[in-house]
Amino acid sequence: MLKKRKNLNKEKIRVAVLMGGPSAEHEVSLNTGKKVLENLDPEKYLGKGIVISKKGKWPTTLKELKNNFDVAFIAMHGEYGEDGTIQKILDKARILYTGSGAKASQIGMDKEASSMIFRKAGLKVPDFSILKIRKNGFLPLGRQHSFRIPLVVKPADRGSSAGTNLVKKIQELPKAIEEAAKFSPNVMLQQYIEGREFTCGVVEIKGKPKALPPTEIVPKLRGFFDYYSKYTAGASREITPPRIDGKEIKKIQTMSLKAHQAIKASGMSRSDFMQDEKGNYWILEINTIPGMTATSLLPQEAKVAGIEFPKLLDLIIANALEK
């Protein structure tokens, strides 16, 4: 059990904001880290950015980090930051940190593992297959399905929709697989669900997860919510709360809580869903470290719930200090 910091009410809390790292989402992580630093309450915190290089080099030692800070705020996305790697490093050094632990982070990033857990929890998951890419071709892994076009092809263990494409014609499939393989040797082929897209964040308050108002995502320029749509201002319309009745909002919130608890996430998460033409909801994936940039969804949802960004950071940090 990690020791809690003493005299929290008498001193400012020293926060090391970890950002960057050897990930395809390095730049997104820097934006998240910058936004976190800008919104830390100066009356409560002493924040400092710790930028990890694209090669994984740290500007400080773990011993220095432990001695000079009370908690690490993980503002890192994708591999290394969101897949359990950094969490294991901090656990070994006995440094408190925000968000989920190593195991939950690893499961959340692994789309195959999380999908299987979601199914066991009673959530609907689109049919999928995993391809293991090799130099001389690819090896299908796990159960195979008779897919119908359109398909979503994406890296099976990356985030931010990097390398993700919607395949509308069978001729587009090889190129989509090749694009996804640039980010990971494990490629997921997932049945595309026609319909409306929603996302819903969860924030833990005093150890109890609370679902935020969900958001409907309406891409303007692309056929779905890809990397470009996520991080380009004006590329999608995000409606919080969505244009659905209260019962449907409650359904989405309940599913988000179920997903959060199913993988044993901690602190925060955000789950993505599609609603088909029959009204069924399908979970696509969970994000254990949602973005905190100017266009990010979790802060938008928190604001609608009456939680301004500095207060959201308070809750996330408090959860880390209470571990």
C-alpha positions as CSV (number, residue, x, y, z in Angstrom):
1,M,0.0,0.0,0.0
2,L,1.4,3.4,-1.0
3,K,1.6,5.9,1.8
4,K,-0.6,9.0,1.5
5,R,0.9,12.4,1.6
6,K,0.6,14.2,4.9
7,N,-0.7,17.7,5.7
8,L,-2.5,18.1,2.4
9,N,-4.5,21.0,3.8
10,K,-1.4,22.9,4.9
11,E,0.8,22.8,1.8
12,K,0.4,23.0,-1.9
13,I,0.3,19.7,-3.6
14,R,3.3,19.2,-5.9
15,V,2.1,17.7,-9.2
16,A,4.4,16.3,-11.9
17,V,2.5,16.4,-15.2
18,L,4.0,13.6,-17.3
19,M,3.6,14.2,-21.1
20,G,5.0,13.2,-24.4
21,G,6.6,9.8,-24.6
22,P,7.4,7.3,-27.3
23,S,3.9,7.2,-28.9
24,A,2.2,8.1,-32.1
25,E,0.1,10.4,-29.9
26,H,3.2,12.3,-28.6
27,E,1.9,15.7,-29.8
28,V,-1.6,15.1,-28.5
29,S,-0.1,14.2,-25.1
30,L,1.8,17.5,-25.1
31,N,-1.4,19.4,-25.7
32,T,-3.1,17.5,-22.9
33,G,-0.2,18.2,-20.5
34,K,-0.2,21.9,-21.4
35,K,-3.9,22.2,-20.8
36,V,-3.6,20.4,-17.5
37,L,-0.8,22.8,-16.3
38,E,-2.8,25.8,-17.4
39,N,-5.9,24.7,-15.4
40,L,-4.3,23.5,-12.1
41,D,-5.5,25.8,-9.3
42,P,-2.4,27.8,-8.3
43,E,-3.8,28.1,-4.8
44,K,-3.7,24.3,-4.3
45,Y,-1.0,23.0,-6.6
46,L,2.6,23.5,-7.7
47,G,2.6,22.0,-11.1
48,K,5.5,21.2,-13.4
49,G,5.6,19.6,-16.8
50,I,7.9,16.5,-17.2
51,V,8.3,16.0,-21.0
52,I,9.4,12.4,-21.9
53,S,11.1,12.3,-25.3
54,K,9.9,10.4,-28.3
55,K,12.7,7.9,-27.6
56,G,11.4,7.4,-24.0
57,K,14.1,9.5,-22.3
58,W,13.1,11.2,-19.0
59,P,14.5,14.6,-18.0
60,T,14.7,13.4,-14.4
61,T,15.2,10.3,-12.4
62,L,12.4,8.4,-10.7
63,K,14.1,9.0,-7.3
64,E,14.0,12.8,-8.0
65,L,10.4,12.5,-9.1
66,K,9.4,10.7,-5.9
67,N,11.3,13.2,-3.7
68,N,10.2,16.4,-5.4
69,F,6.5,15.7,-6.1
70,D,3.5,14.3,-4.3
71,V,1.7,12.9,-7.3
72,A,2.2,12.3,-11.0
73,F,-0.6,13.4,-13.4
74,I,-0.3,11.1,-16.4
75,A,-1.2,13.2,-19.5
76,M,0.1,10.6,-21.9
77,H,-1.9,8.7,-24.6
78,G,-1.4,5.6,-26.6
79,E,1.4,3.1,-26.1
80,Y,3.7,3.6,-23.1
81,G,1.4,6.1,-21.4
82,E,-2.0,4.4,-21.7
83,D,-1.1,0.7,-22.0
84,G,0.2,0.0,-18.5
85,T,3.8,0.7,-19.2
86,I,4.2,4.0,-17.3
87,Q,1.9,2.7,-14.6
88,K,4.2,-0.3,-13.9
89,I,7.2,2.1,-13.8
90,L,5.5,4.3,-11.3
91,D,4.2,1.4,-9.2
92,K,7.7,0.0,-8.9
93,A,9.0,3.4,-7.8
94,R,6.1,3.7,-5.4
95,I,4.9,7.0,-6.9
96,L,1.2,7.9,-6.7
97,Y,-0.4,8.7,-10.1
98,T,-3.7,9.6,-11.7
99,G,-6.0,7.3,-13.5
100,S,-6.2,3.5,-13.8
101,G,-3.6,1.0,-12.6
102,A,-1.4,-1.0,-14.9
103,K,-3.7,-3.9,-15.4
104,A,-6.8,-1.9,-16.2
105,S,-4.8,0.4,-18.5
106,Q,-3.4,-2.6,-20.4
107,I,-6.9,-4.1,-20.8
108,G,-8.3,-0.7,-21.9
109,M,-5.7,-0.3,-24.6
110,D,-6.1,-3.9,-25.8
111,K,-9.3,-3.7,-27.9
112,E,-9.6,-7.5,-28.1
113,A,-9.2,-8.1,-24.4
114,S,-11.5,-5.3,-23.4
115,S,-14.1,-6.4,-26.0
116,M,-14.2,-9.9,-24.5
117,I,-14.6,-8.4,-21.0
118,F,-17.4,-6.1,-22.2
119,R,-19.3,-9.1,-23.6
120,K,-19.0,-10.9,-20.3
121,A,-20.4,-7.9,-18.6
122,G,-23.5,-8.0,-20.9
123,L,-22.6,-5.2,-23.3
124,K,-23.1,-5.5,-27.0
125,V,-19.8,-5.6,-28.9
126,P,-19.5,-5.6,-32.8
127,D,-18.1,-8.7,-34.4
128,F,-14.4,-8.5,-34.9
129,S,-11.3,-10.4,-35.9
130,I,-7.6,-9.8,-35.2
131,L,-4.9,-10.0,-37.7
132,K,-1.3,-10.5,-36.7
133,I,0.9,-8.7,-39.3
134,R,4.1,-10.4,-40.3
135,K,6.7,-9.5,-42.9
136,N,5.4,-12.2,-45.3
137,G,1.7,-11.4,-44.8
138,F,-0.7,-11.7,-41.9
139,L,-1.9,-14.4,-39.6
140,P,-5.6,-14.4,-38.6
141,L,-6.0,-14.8,-34.8
142,G,-9.0,-15.9,-32.8
143,R,-12.6,-16.4,-34.1
144,Q,-13.2,-15.4,-37.7
145,H,-16.4,-13.8,-38.9
146,S,-18.3,-13.4,-42.1
147,F,-18.1,-9.6,-42.3
148,R,-20.3,-7.3,-44.3
149,I,-19.0,-4.1,-45.8
150,P,-18.6,-1.5,-44.3
151,L,-15.8,-2.4,-41.9
152,V,-13.7,-0.5,-39.4
153,V,-10.0,-1.4,-39.7
154,K,-7.8,-0.1,-36.8
155,P,-4.8,-0.9,-34.7
156,A,-5.9,-3.3,-32.0
157,D,-3.8,-1.7,-29.3
158,R,-3.6,2.1,-30.0
159,G,-5.7,5.1,-29.2
160,S,-7.0,8.4,-30.7
161,S,-8.2,6.6,-33.8
162,A,-4.7,6.8,-35.3
163,G,-4.5,4.4,-38.3
164,T,-8.2,3.8,-38.3
165,N,-10.2,3.7,-41.5
166,L,-13.8,3.0,-42.6
167,V,-13.8,0.5,-45.4
168,K,-16.8,0.9,-47.7
169,K,-15.5,-1.2,-50.6
170,I,-13.7,-4.6,-50.4
171,Q,-11.0,-3.1,-52.7
172,E,-10.1,-0.7,-49.9
173,L,-9.4,-3.4,-47.4
174,P,-5.7,-4.1,-48.2
175,K,-4.8,-0.5,-48.0
176,A,-6.7,0.0,-44.7
177,I,-4.9,-3.0,-43.2
178,E,-1.5,-1.6,-44.3
179,E,-2.4,1.8,-42.8
180,A,-3.3,0.3,-39.4
181,A,-0.2,-1.9,-39.5
182,K,1.9,1.3,-39.5
183,F,0.8,1.8,-35.9
184,S,0.6,-1.8,-34.6
185,P,1.3,-5.4,-35.8
186,N,-2.1,-6.3,-34.4
187,V,-4.9,-5.1,-36.6
188,M,-8.6,-5.3,-35.7
189,L,-11.3,-5.8,-38.4
190,Q,-14.6,-4.7,-36.7
191,Q,-18.1,-4.8,-38.2
192,Y,-19.2,-1.2,-38.7
193,I,-22.5,-0.3,-37.0
194,E,-24.5,2.1,-39.0
195,G,-26.2,4.8,-36.9
196,R,-25.5,7.5,-34.4
197,E,-22.3,7.8,-32.3
198,F,-22.2,8.7,-28.7
199,T,-19.5,8.9,-26.0
200,C,-19.8,9.2,-22.3
201,G,-17.2,10.0,-19.6
202,V,-16.9,8.7,-16.1
203,V,-15.2,10.5,-13.2
204,E,-14.7,9.1,-9.7
205,I,-15.7,11.3,-6.8
206,K,-14.4,10.1,-3.4
207,G,-13.9,6.7,-4.9
208,K,-17.4,6.4,-6.5
209,P,-17.7,6.5,-10.3
210,K,-20.2,9.0,-11.7
211,A,-21.3,9.1,-15.3
212,L,-21.2,12.5,-16.9
213,P,-23.7,13.7,-19.5
214,P,-23.0,11.9,-22.8
215,T,-22.1,13.5,-26.1
216,E,-23.4,12.8,-29.6
217,I,-20.7,13.1,-32.2
218,V,-21.6,14.1,-35.7
219,P,-18.6,14.2,-38.0
220,K,-18.9,16.9,-40.7
221,L,-16.1,16.1,-43.1
222,R,-15.4,12.3,-42.7
223,G,-17.8,9.4,-42.5
224,F,-16.9,8.7,-38.9
225,F,-15.0,10.1,-35.9
226,D,-11.4,9.4,-37.0
227,Y,-8.1,11.0,-35.8
228,Y,-8.7,14.1,-38.0
229,S,-12.2,14.6,-36.7
230,K,-11.1,14.3,-33.1
231,Y,-8.3,16.8,-33.2
232,T,-9.3,19.3,-35.9
233,A,-11.5,22.2,-34.6
234,G,-14.8,22.3,-36.6
235,A,-14.3,18.8,-38.2
236,S,-17.2,17.4,-36.1
237,R,-20.2,18.6,-34.2
238,E,-20.3,17.5,-30.6
239,I,-23.7,17.8,-28.8
240,T,-23.7,17.6,-25.0
241,P,-26.2,16.5,-23.8
242,P,-27.4,14.7,-26.9
243,R,-30.7,15.1,-28.7
244,I,-32.3,12.0,-27.1
245,D,-34.7,11.6,-24.2
246,G,-33.7,11.1,-20.6
247,K,-34.2,7.3,-20.7
248,E,-31.7,6.9,-23.5
249,I,-29.2,9.2,-21.8
250,K,-29.5,7.0,-18.7
251,K,-28.9,3.9,-20.8
252,I,-25.6,5.3,-22.2
253,Q,-24.5,6.4,-18.7
254,T,-25.3,3.0,-17.2
255,M,-23.3,1.3,-20.0
256,S,-20.3,3.7,-19.5
257,L,-20.3,2.9,-15.8
258,K,-20.5,-0.9,-16.5
259,A,-17.6,-0.6,-18.9
260,H,-15.6,1.4,-16.4
261,Q,-16.2,-1.1,-13.6
262,A,-15.8,-4.2,-15.9
263,I,-12.1,-3.5,-16.6
264,K,-11.6,-2.1,-13.0
265,A,-10.7,1.4,-14.3
266,S,-10.0,4.1,-11.8
267,G,-10.2,7.9,-11.6
268,M,-11.7,8.5,-15.0
269,S,-12.6,6.9,-18.4
270,R,-14.6,7.6,-21.5
271,S,-16.5,5.0,-23.5
272,D,-17.6,5.2,-27.1
273,F,-20.8,3.7,-28.5
274,M,-22.8,3.4,-31.7
275,Q,-26.6,3.2,-31.7
276,D,-28.0,1.1,-34.6
277,E,-31.3,1.8,-36.5
278,K,-33.1,-0.5,-34.1
279,G,-32.0,1.5,-31.1
280,N,-29.5,-1.0,-29.8
281,Y,-26.2,0.4,-28.3
282,W,-22.9,-1.2,-29.2
283,I,-19.7,-0.4,-27.2
284,L,-16.7,0.3,-29.4
285,E,-13.9,0.9,-26.9
286,I,-12.9,2.5,-23.6
287,N,-10.3,5.3,-23.0
288,T,-8.7,5.2,-19.6
289,I,-6.8,8.5,-20.2
290,P,-9.3,10.7,-22.1
291,G,-7.8,13.7,-23.8
292,M,-7.7,17.1,-22.1
293,T,-7.1,19.3,-25.1
294,A,-9.2,22.3,-26.3
295,T,-11.3,20.0,-28.4
296,S,-11.5,17.1,-25.9
297,L,-14.8,15.5,-24.9
298,L,-14.4,14.7,-21.2
299,P,-13.9,18.4,-20.1
300,Q,-16.9,19.3,-22.2
301,E,-19.1,16.7,-20.6
302,A,-17.8,17.7,-17.1
303,K,-18.7,21.3,-17.8
304,V,-22.3,20.5,-18.7
305,A,-22.4,18.6,-15.4
306,G,-21.3,21.7,-13.6
307,I,-17.7,20.6,-13.1
308,E,-15.3,23.3,-14.5
309,F,-11.9,22.1,-15.7
310,P,-10.0,23.1,-12.6
311,K,-12.5,21.2,-10.5
312,L,-12.3,18.2,-12.8
313,L,-8.5,18.1,-12.2
314,D,-9.1,18.4,-8.5
315,L,-11.3,15.2,-8.6
316,I,-8.8,13.3,-10.7
317,I,-5.9,14.2,-8.4
318,A,-7.9,13.6,-5.2
319,N,-8.6,10.1,-6.5
320,A,-4.9,9.5,-7.0
321,L,-4.0,10.7,-3.5
322,E,-6.6,8.4,-2.0
323,K,-5.3,5.2,-3.6
